[in-house]
Amino acid sequence: MSGSTYGPTGQMGKGRWGTLTPEERTQKVEEHAPLIHYIADRLASRLPSHISRDDLISSGVLGLIDAIDKFDESRGILFKTYAEFRIKGAMIDDLRNMDWVPRTVRRKSTELEKLWRRLEIDLGRPPTDEESAEAMGFSLVDYLRLLDEVYMVNMLDLEAFKLDAPGQSRESADLYNILSDDSALDAFTVLAQEEVRKILVKAIDELPEKEKMVVSLYYHDEMTMKEIAVIMGFTESRISQLHTKSVIRLRGAINSYFESQAQP
């Protein structure tokens, strides 16, 4: 890029970027504007049609500006990596603040999570769709319809996590370091978030194979439901159902961990 002061690692200058001049700051926003549009497009493809792409982009701009103001290259993280998480985080925060999912649907999602946790304990394995439907007193058709209904509750639950594919190692720039405030993390926070990451990795590894593949393709490879459906040979609706089940299971694993920590 003409006029860029980037070094070989894609970083600019030394230390913090909060001291950039207004002209340099504007230049950084313009240089990384395509990143905002890319993230907005990928996220919009997973959202209902009434969610405005322009609103996502507006949120992303604020996330990018925040990244520019707070970036510190001494932490050994590429700016593009840092900016991606700040931009996506800003979009997800705004989506959550919209509260566009009815409370009744959220309640059903919570009930499903509790049911599956109980069945997994009783069965010693994840329940099948048939077993879950029977436990709820539903027909299989009604049960699958319920999965479709609660899909929107769960689709953002793990968007903030850059999940690794099962079995792969994580780069040195861990997510909790990237997303943290610029103040140093205290030891308790680091330990707690590292534990959550371990819980997630373990829970992903224990998912049924089809759900594990959906999680890997959706979060690691950032494919859309439609793309995953083509690869796995299922309908897009079935992929959405598998995604819903996997996210509720993973959320249940995290909730179980925090509940166990809260016990005396």
C-alpha positions as CSV (number, residue, x, y, z in Angstrom):
1,M,0.0,0.0,0.0
2,S,1.4,3.3,-1.0
3,G,2.5,5.5,1.8
4,S,2.2,2.7,4.4
5,T,4.6,2.5,7.3
6,Y,4.0,-1.1,7.9
7,G,7.0,-3.3,8.7
8,P,7.5,-6.9,7.6
9,T,5.1,-8.2,10.3
10,G,2.3,-6.0,9.3
11,Q,2.7,-3.6,12.3
12,M,3.3,0.1,12.3
13,G,6.0,1.9,14.2
14,K,6.8,1.0,17.8
15,G,4.7,0.5,20.9
16,R,1.1,1.9,21.2
17,W,-0.9,3.3,18.3
18,G,-2.9,5.6,20.6
19,T,-0.5,8.4,19.8
20,L,-1.2,8.5,16.0
21,T,-2.0,11.8,14.5
22,P,-5.6,12.3,13.2
23,E,-4.3,11.9,9.7
24,E,-2.5,8.6,10.5
25,R,-5.6,7.4,12.3
26,T,-7.9,8.2,9.3
27,Q,-5.4,6.4,7.0
28,K,-5.6,3.3,9.2
29,V,-9.4,3.3,9.1
30,E,-9.4,3.6,5.3
31,E,-6.8,0.9,4.9
32,H,-8.8,-1.6,6.9
33,A,-12.3,-0.7,5.8
34,P,-12.4,-3.8,3.5
35,L,-11.9,-6.0,6.6
36,I,-15.1,-4.5,8.2
37,H,-17.1,-5.3,5.0
38,Y,-15.7,-8.8,4.9
39,I,-16.6,-9.6,8.5
40,A,-20.1,-7.9,8.1
41,D,-20.8,-10.0,5.0
42,R,-19.8,-13.3,6.7
43,L,-21.9,-12.4,9.8
44,A,-24.9,-11.2,7.9
45,S,-25.1,-14.5,6.0
46,R,-25.9,-16.1,9.3
47,L,-28.5,-13.6,10.5
48,P,-32.2,-13.1,9.7
49,S,-32.8,-10.9,6.7
50,H,-34.2,-8.0,8.8
51,I,-30.8,-7.4,10.5
52,S,-29.2,-4.6,8.5
53,R,-25.8,-5.1,7.1
54,D,-25.3,-1.3,7.3
55,D,-25.8,-1.5,11.0
56,L,-23.1,-4.2,11.3
57,I,-20.7,-2.1,9.3
58,S,-21.4,1.0,11.5
59,S,-20.6,-1.1,14.6
60,G,-17.5,-2.5,12.9
61,V,-16.2,1.0,12.2
62,L,-16.4,1.7,15.9
63,G,-14.7,-1.5,16.6
64,L,-11.9,-0.7,14.2
65,I,-11.4,2.8,15.7
66,D,-11.2,1.2,19.1
67,A,-8.6,-1.3,17.9
68,I,-6.5,1.5,16.4
69,D,-6.6,3.5,19.6
70,K,-5.7,0.6,21.8
71,F,-3.3,-1.5,19.7
72,D,0.1,-2.1,21.3
73,E,2.5,-4.0,19.0
74,S,4.8,-4.8,22.0
75,R,2.3,-7.6,22.8
76,G,3.5,-9.5,19.8
77,I,0.1,-9.6,18.0
78,L,-0.5,-8.6,14.3
79,F,-2.8,-5.6,14.0
80,K,-5.1,-7.4,11.5
81,T,-5.6,-10.2,14.1
82,Y,-6.4,-7.7,16.9
83,A,-8.7,-5.7,14.6
84,E,-10.7,-8.7,13.5
85,F,-11.7,-9.6,17.0
86,R,-12.4,-5.9,18.0
87,I,-14.6,-5.5,14.9
88,K,-16.4,-8.7,15.3
89,G,-16.8,-8.1,19.0
90,A,-18.4,-4.7,18.4
91,M,-20.9,-6.2,15.9
92,I,-21.9,-9.0,18.2
93,D,-22.3,-6.7,21.2
94,D,-24.7,-4.5,19.2
95,L,-26.6,-7.6,18.0
96,R,-27.0,-8.8,21.6
97,N,-28.1,-5.4,22.7
98,M,-30.9,-5.5,20.1
99,D,-32.5,-8.4,22.1
100,W,-34.3,-9.6,18.9
101,V,-35.1,-13.1,20.2
102,P,-38.4,-13.5,22.2
103,R,-38.0,-14.5,25.8
104,T,-40.2,-17.5,25.3
105,V,-37.7,-18.8,22.7
106,R,-34.8,-18.1,25.1
107,R,-36.6,-20.1,27.8
108,K,-37.1,-23.1,25.5
109,S,-33.4,-23.0,24.7
110,T,-32.5,-23.1,28.4
111,E,-34.9,-25.9,29.0
112,L,-33.3,-27.9,26.2
113,E,-29.9,-27.3,27.7
114,K,-31.0,-28.7,31.1
115,L,-32.7,-31.6,29.5
116,W,-29.6,-32.7,27.5
117,R,-27.4,-32.3,30.6
118,R,-29.7,-34.6,32.6
119,L,-30.0,-37.1,29.8
120,E,-26.2,-37.2,29.2
121,I,-25.7,-38.0,32.9
122,D,-28.4,-40.7,32.8
123,L,-27.2,-42.3,29.5
124,G,-23.5,-41.7,29.8
125,R,-23.5,-40.2,26.3
126,P,-25.3,-37.5,24.3
127,P,-28.9,-38.4,23.7
128,T,-30.2,-39.0,20.2
129,D,-32.9,-36.9,18.7
130,E,-35.4,-39.7,19.3
131,E,-34.5,-40.0,23.0
132,S,-34.6,-36.2,23.5
133,A,-38.1,-36.0,21.8
134,E,-39.4,-38.9,24.0
135,A,-38.1,-37.3,27.2
136,M,-39.9,-34.1,26.3
137,G,-43.1,-35.8,25.3
138,F,-42.7,-34.5,21.7
139,S,-43.0,-36.3,18.4
140,L,-39.7,-36.3,16.5
141,V,-41.1,-33.8,14.0
142,D,-42.1,-31.3,16.8
143,Y,-38.7,-31.8,18.4
144,L,-36.9,-30.9,15.3
145,R,-39.2,-28.0,14.8
146,L,-38.2,-26.8,18.3
147,L,-34.5,-27.0,17.3
148,D,-35.2,-24.7,14.3
149,E,-37.1,-22.3,16.6
150,V,-34.3,-21.9,19.1
151,Y,-31.5,-21.7,16.5
152,M,-31.5,-17.9,16.6
153,V,-30.9,-17.9,20.4
154,N,-27.7,-19.9,20.0
155,M,-26.1,-18.7,16.8
156,L,-24.2,-15.8,18.5
157,D,-23.2,-17.7,21.6
158,L,-19.8,-18.8,20.3
159,E,-19.3,-16.2,17.6
160,A,-17.0,-14.3,20.0
161,F,-14.7,-17.4,20.3
162,K,-12.1,-18.2,17.6
163,L,-12.5,-21.9,18.2
164,D,-9.7,-24.1,17.1
165,A,-10.5,-27.2,15.1
166,P,-10.3,-30.3,17.3
167,G,-6.8,-31.5,17.7
168,Q,-5.1,-28.3,16.5
169,S,-2.8,-26.1,18.6
170,R,-3.6,-22.5,19.3
171,E,-1.2,-19.7,18.3
172,S,0.6,-17.8,21.0
173,A,-1.9,-14.8,20.7
174,D,-4.7,-16.4,22.7
175,L,-8.1,-14.9,22.4
176,Y,-8.3,-13.8,26.0
177,N,-5.2,-11.7,25.5
178,I,-6.5,-10.2,22.3
179,L,-9.9,-9.3,23.7
180,S,-8.7,-8.1,27.1
181,D,-8.4,-4.5,28.1
182,D,-5.1,-2.9,27.8
183,S,-4.5,-3.2,31.5
184,A,-2.6,-6.3,32.5
185,L,-4.7,-9.4,33.1
186,D,-4.6,-10.6,36.7
187,A,-3.7,-14.2,37.3
188,F,-7.2,-15.2,38.3
189,T,-8.7,-13.9,35.1
190,V,-6.1,-15.6,32.9
191,L,-6.6,-18.9,34.8
192,A,-10.4,-18.7,34.5
193,Q,-10.4,-18.0,30.8
194,E,-7.8,-20.7,30.1
195,E,-10.0,-23.1,32.0
196,V,-13.0,-22.2,29.9
197,R,-10.9,-22.7,26.7
198,K,-9.9,-26.2,28.0
199,I,-13.5,-27.0,28.8
200,L,-14.6,-26.0,25.3
201,V,-11.8,-28.0,23.6
202,K,-12.8,-31.1,25.7
203,A,-16.5,-30.5,25.1
204,I,-16.0,-30.2,21.3
205,D,-13.9,-33.4,21.3
206,E,-16.8,-35.2,23.0
207,L,-19.5,-34.0,20.6
208,P,-21.1,-36.5,18.2
209,E,-19.1,-36.6,15.0
210,K,-21.6,-34.8,12.8
211,E,-21.9,-32.0,15.4
212,K,-18.1,-31.8,15.8
213,M,-17.8,-31.4,12.0
214,V,-20.4,-28.6,11.9
215,V,-18.6,-26.7,14.7
216,S,-15.2,-27.1,13.0
217,L,-16.5,-25.9,9.6
218,Y,-18.6,-23.1,11.0
219,Y,-16.3,-21.6,13.5
220,H,-12.8,-22.6,12.4
221,D,-13.3,-22.5,8.6
222,E,-16.0,-19.8,8.8
223,M,-18.3,-21.5,6.3
224,T,-22.0,-20.7,6.1
225,M,-24.7,-23.2,6.8
226,K,-25.4,-23.5,3.1
227,E,-21.7,-24.3,2.4
228,I,-21.6,-26.9,5.2
229,A,-24.8,-28.5,3.9
230,V,-23.2,-29.1,0.5
231,I,-20.0,-30.6,2.0
232,M,-21.9,-32.9,4.4
233,G,-24.7,-33.8,2.1
234,F,-27.5,-32.6,4.4
235,T,-30.2,-30.0,4.0
236,E,-29.4,-26.5,5.3
237,S,-32.1,-27.0,7.9
238,R,-30.5,-30.1,9.2
239,I,-27.1,-28.4,9.5
240,S,-28.8,-25.6,11.5
241,Q,-30.3,-28.2,13.8
242,L,-26.9,-29.9,14.3
243,H,-25.4,-26.4,15.0
244,T,-28.1,-25.6,17.6
245,K,-27.5,-28.9,19.4
246,S,-23.7,-28.5,19.4
247,V,-23.8,-24.9,20.8
248,I,-26.3,-25.8,23.5
249,R,-24.1,-28.8,24.5
250,L,-21.0,-26.6,24.6
251,R,-22.8,-23.8,26.5
252,G,-24.0,-26.5,29.0
253,A,-20.5,-27.7,29.5
254,I,-19.4,-24.1,30.3
255,N,-22.3,-23.5,32.6
256,S,-21.7,-26.8,34.4
257,Y,-18.1,-25.7,35.0
258,F,-19.1,-22.4,36.6
259,E,-21.8,-24.0,38.7
260,S,-19.2,-26.4,40.1
261,Q,-16.9,-23.5,40.9
262,A,-19.6,-21.7,42.7
263,Q,-20.3,-24.6,45.0
264,P,-18.6,-24.4,48.5
